[in-house]
Amino acid sequence: MVYYAIENLLAGDDVVLSSSSEDALYVLGNLHNGRPSKPFRFTGVGAPGDPEWVCAEFDDAKRVTLAAVFNHNLSLGSSNDELLLKACAGGCESGGSAPCDWTAPDLSLDLSGRLVSGWNDLYHFLDETQPSWRLEVVDEDNGDGHVEVGEWFLGRHAALASARLQPGRAESPRLYGPANKTAYGQHWPLAFGRTVTLDLSLWNLNDPSTLDAVRAMIEAAHENNGRLVVVPAPRHPFVYYVHLENTEGFMAQIIRGLDCEVTSWTLQLETLVRGIRLL
């Protein structure tokens, strides 16, 4: 079984973002622009009792079943470090609603244990409905001197029962870089970005319920410019923010499969590029 989510609720028109600090170039809007390579940046790393935070206040309570952070630079190496996801029935800081007491929120999840060494994406399954959501971080040993988040995702997940995603770390890496060679034959190192290509295998496509589930996923991803979040399985610590590469042949494949001539199909997914920052 593979889990996926399409819509990032933070990208809607009914939410206001605020933060403890904000870099002049890497601004709050970068948290939900669908480009993890163009991050949001705090100006500091936070401290115990005074974390860096970003808060999303919706017009109405939103149900969230999947929270994820992509392309972060967190180290969380100090005993004082923390990464918390909080939710509250009040407001972030606005005058329009009673502000939350973030020292005693309605929900507080410690995401520190979701951090995987050498991997800059993390996720957590939950089921909570609240109007205000806050991400808090203390990362005292951060080598960059500031905390970055490429994408903060809050959404609702669905599942594909007859599907399997290669869980791996770098099955088919694709590296992007310029031609770093002068007319005199000189080379110098400069990397632009990297992606990973993954295969999503589907079967039992002659089963109407399976077909309906796959079609719903593909059409929703198509409406979202091909972007979706994929979790290979709950037991895996990995989450991928991907682009669906081959949607155009979907129904042609399925029509041939209705009489059981074709009962399986493979979708190609490519993780959104990171490593570059285009302003």
C-alpha positions as CSV (number, residue, x, y, z in Angstrom):
1,M,0.0,0.0,0.0
2,V,1.2,3.5,-0.9
3,Y,0.0,6.7,0.6
4,Y,-0.2,10.0,-1.2
5,A,-1.5,13.6,-0.7
6,I,-2.1,16.2,-3.4
7,E,-3.3,19.6,-2.0
8,N,-1.1,21.6,0.3
9,L,-3.6,23.5,2.5
10,L,-1.1,26.2,3.1
11,A,-1.4,27.3,-0.6
12,G,-5.0,28.2,-0.3
13,D,-6.6,31.7,-0.2
14,D,-8.0,31.2,3.3
15,V,-4.8,31.1,5.3
16,V,-2.5,33.8,6.8
17,L,1.2,33.0,7.6
18,S,3.3,34.6,10.2
19,S,6.7,33.9,11.7
20,S,9.1,34.8,14.4
21,S,11.6,36.0,11.8
22,E,11.9,36.1,8.0
23,D,14.9,36.5,5.7
24,A,14.6,39.4,3.2
25,L,15.0,37.2,0.2
26,Y,13.8,33.7,1.3
27,V,10.3,34.7,2.4
28,L,7.2,33.0,3.9
29,G,5.6,32.5,0.5
30,N,8.3,30.0,-0.3
31,L,6.9,27.5,2.2
32,H,4.1,26.5,-0.2
33,N,5.3,27.4,-3.7
34,G,5.8,23.8,-4.8
35,R,9.6,24.4,-5.3
36,P,11.6,22.9,-2.4
37,S,14.8,24.4,-4.0
38,K,13.5,27.9,-3.2
39,P,13.2,27.7,0.6
40,F,11.9,29.9,3.4
41,R,14.6,31.0,5.8
42,F,14.5,32.2,9.4
43,T,17.2,34.7,10.4
44,G,18.3,32.6,13.4
45,V,18.3,29.0,14.9
46,G,16.1,29.5,18.0
47,A,16.9,28.9,21.6
48,P,15.3,26.9,24.4
49,G,12.2,28.9,25.5
50,D,12.5,31.1,22.4
51,P,12.1,28.9,19.3
52,E,11.9,30.1,15.7
53,W,8.4,29.5,14.6
54,V,6.1,29.8,11.6
55,C,2.3,29.8,12.1
56,A,-0.6,29.2,9.7
57,E,-4.1,30.6,10.7
58,F,-7.0,29.4,8.5
59,D,-10.4,31.0,8.3
60,D,-12.0,27.7,9.4
61,A,-10.7,24.6,11.1
62,K,-8.8,22.3,8.7
63,R,-8.5,18.6,9.0
64,V,-4.9,17.5,8.5
65,T,-3.8,13.8,8.3
66,L,-0.3,14.3,6.8
67,A,2.3,16.9,7.8
68,A,5.7,17.0,6.0
69,V,8.8,19.2,5.8
70,F,10.9,19.1,2.7
71,N,14.5,20.2,1.9
72,H,15.3,21.4,5.4
73,N,18.8,22.0,6.8
74,L,18.1,20.8,10.3
75,S,20.8,19.0,12.3
76,L,19.0,18.8,15.7
77,G,22.4,17.7,17.2
78,S,22.1,19.4,20.6
79,S,20.1,18.1,23.6
80,N,18.2,21.4,23.6
81,D,17.1,21.1,20.0
82,E,13.5,20.4,19.0
83,L,11.1,20.3,16.1
84,L,7.5,20.6,17.2
85,L,4.2,20.7,15.3
86,K,1.5,22.3,17.3
87,A,-2.2,23.1,16.6
88,C,-4.7,25.2,18.5
89,A,-8.4,26.3,18.3
90,G,-7.5,30.0,18.7
91,G,-5.5,32.3,16.4
92,C,-1.8,32.6,15.7
93,E,-1.4,36.2,16.9
94,S,-4.1,38.0,15.1
95,G,-6.5,40.4,16.7
96,G,-9.5,38.8,14.9
97,S,-9.5,35.8,17.2
98,A,-8.3,34.8,20.6
99,P,-4.6,34.0,20.3
100,C,-3.5,30.5,21.2
101,D,-1.4,29.8,24.3
102,W,1.4,28.0,22.5
103,T,2.8,26.7,25.7
104,A,-0.3,24.6,26.2
105,P,-1.8,23.9,22.7
106,D,-4.5,21.5,21.8
107,L,-2.0,19.4,19.9
108,S,1.8,19.1,20.2
109,L,3.8,16.5,18.3
110,D,7.5,16.1,18.6
111,L,8.8,15.5,15.1
112,S,12.5,15.3,16.1
113,G,12.4,11.5,16.0
114,R,11.3,11.6,12.3
115,L,14.6,13.1,11.3
116,V,16.7,10.7,9.2
117,S,20.5,11.2,9.1
118,G,21.6,12.3,5.6
119,W,18.0,12.9,4.5
120,N,16.4,16.3,4.5
121,D,12.7,15.4,4.3
122,L,10.4,14.1,7.0
123,Y,6.7,13.5,7.6
124,H,4.2,12.4,10.2
125,F,0.7,10.9,10.0
126,L,-2.0,12.4,12.3
127,D,-5.7,13.2,12.4
128,E,-6.4,16.6,13.8
129,T,-8.9,19.4,12.9
130,Q,-7.8,22.9,14.0
131,P,-7.7,26.4,12.5
132,S,-4.2,27.3,13.6
133,W,-1.0,25.3,13.0
134,R,2.5,26.1,14.1
135,L,5.9,24.7,13.4
136,E,8.6,25.4,16.1
137,V,12.3,24.7,15.8
138,V,15.4,25.0,17.9
139,D,18.6,24.0,16.1
140,E,21.5,25.5,18.1
141,D,24.2,23.5,16.2
142,N,22.9,24.4,12.8
143,G,26.0,24.8,10.6
144,D,24.4,27.5,8.4
145,G,23.6,29.8,11.3
146,H,19.9,29.8,10.3
147,V,17.1,27.4,9.7
148,E,15.7,26.7,6.2
149,V,12.6,24.9,5.2
150,G,12.0,24.2,1.4
151,E,8.4,23.3,1.8
152,W,5.9,22.9,4.7
153,F,3.1,20.6,3.7
154,L,-0.2,20.2,5.5
155,G,-2.8,18.0,3.8
156,R,-5.0,14.9,3.8
157,H,-3.6,11.6,2.5
158,A,-5.3,8.8,0.5
159,A,-4.1,5.3,-0.2
160,L,-3.5,3.0,-3.1
161,A,-3.9,-0.6,-2.0
162,S,-2.6,-2.3,-5.1
163,A,0.6,-0.3,-5.5
164,R,4.2,-0.4,-4.5
165,L,6.9,2.4,-4.7
166,Q,10.6,1.6,-4.7
167,P,11.4,2.7,-1.2
168,G,15.0,3.5,-2.0
169,R,17.3,6.3,-1.4
170,A,18.8,7.0,-4.8
171,E,17.6,4.4,-7.4
172,S,18.0,6.6,-10.4
173,P,19.7,9.9,-9.6
174,R,19.7,12.7,-12.2
175,L,22.3,15.4,-11.7
176,Y,22.1,18.9,-13.3
177,G,25.1,21.2,-13.8
178,P,26.5,23.7,-16.2
179,A,29.3,23.1,-18.7
180,N,32.2,24.0,-16.4
181,K,34.9,24.2,-19.0
182,T,36.5,27.2,-20.6
183,A,37.8,27.6,-24.2
184,Y,41.2,26.9,-22.7
185,G,40.2,23.6,-21.2
186,Q,39.9,24.7,-17.6
187,H,37.3,23.0,-15.4
188,W,35.8,24.0,-12.1
189,P,33.2,22.4,-9.8
190,L,29.7,23.7,-9.7
191,A,26.6,21.7,-9.2
192,F,23.1,23.0,-9.9
193,G,20.7,20.4,-8.6
194,R,19.6,16.7,-8.4
195,T,16.5,14.7,-8.6
196,V,15.6,11.0,-8.1
197,T,13.4,8.9,-10.4
198,L,11.1,6.4,-8.8
199,D,8.7,3.8,-10.2
200,L,5.2,3.4,-8.8
201,S,4.0,-0.1,-9.8
202,L,0.2,-0.7,-9.9
203,W,-1.6,-4.0,-10.4
204,N,-5.2,-5.4,-10.3
205,L,-6.2,-2.8,-12.8
206,N,-9.0,-5.0,-14.1
207,D,-10.6,-4.5,-10.6
208,P,-13.0,-1.5,-10.9
209,S,-12.2,-0.3,-7.4
210,T,-8.5,-0.3,-8.1
211,L,-9.0,1.5,-11.4
212,D,-11.2,4.1,-9.7
213,A,-8.6,4.8,-7.0
214,V,-5.7,5.2,-9.5
215,R,-7.8,7.4,-11.8
216,A,-8.8,9.7,-8.9
217,M,-5.1,10.0,-7.9
218,I,-3.9,10.8,-11.5
219,E,-6.7,13.3,-12.2
220,A,-6.0,15.1,-8.8
221,A,-2.3,15.2,-9.5
222,H,-3.0,16.5,-13.0
223,E,-5.1,19.4,-11.6
224,N,-2.2,20.2,-9.2
225,N,0.4,20.6,-12.0
226,G,1.5,17.0,-11.6
227,R,2.7,17.4,-8.1
228,L,2.0,15.1,-5.2
229,V,3.5,13.9,-1.9
230,V,4.2,10.1,-1.7
231,V,4.9,7.9,1.3
232,P,6.0,4.4,0.3
233,A,4.6,2.8,3.5
234,P,4.0,3.8,7.1
235,R,7.0,1.7,8.3
236,H,9.4,3.7,6.0
237,P,10.8,6.9,7.3
238,F,11.0,8.4,3.8
239,V,8.6,10.8,2.1
240,Y,8.9,12.2,-1.4
241,Y,7.6,15.4,-3.0
242,V,7.4,14.4,-6.7
243,H,6.1,15.2,-10.1
244,L,4.1,12.6,-12.0
245,E,5.9,12.2,-15.3
246,N,3.8,10.0,-17.6
247,T,0.0,10.7,-17.3
248,E,-0.8,10.9,-21.0
249,G,-0.9,7.2,-21.7
250,F,-3.1,6.3,-18.7
251,M,-6.4,5.5,-20.3
252,A,-4.9,3.9,-23.4
253,Q,-3.1,1.4,-21.1
254,I,-6.2,0.8,-19.0
255,I,-8.6,0.2,-22.0
256,R,-6.3,-2.6,-23.1
257,G,-6.4,-4.0,-19.6
258,L,-10.1,-4.3,-19.2
259,D,-10.2,-7.8,-20.7
260,C,-7.2,-8.7,-18.5
261,E,-4.7,-8.3,-21.3
262,V,-3.0,-5.7,-19.2
263,T,-3.4,-5.9,-15.4
264,S,-0.4,-3.9,-14.2
265,W,1.1,-0.5,-15.0
266,T,4.1,1.6,-13.9
267,L,4.1,5.3,-13.3
268,Q,7.3,7.2,-13.3
269,L,7.7,9.8,-10.5
270,E,10.6,12.3,-10.3
271,T,11.4,14.1,-7.0
272,L,11.3,17.9,-7.3
273,V,14.8,19.3,-7.8
274,R,16.7,20.6,-4.9
275,G,20.2,22.1,-4.4
276,I,19.5,25.3,-6.4
277,R,17.8,28.5,-5.4
278,L,16.1,30.5,-8.2
279,L,14.7,33.8,-7.0
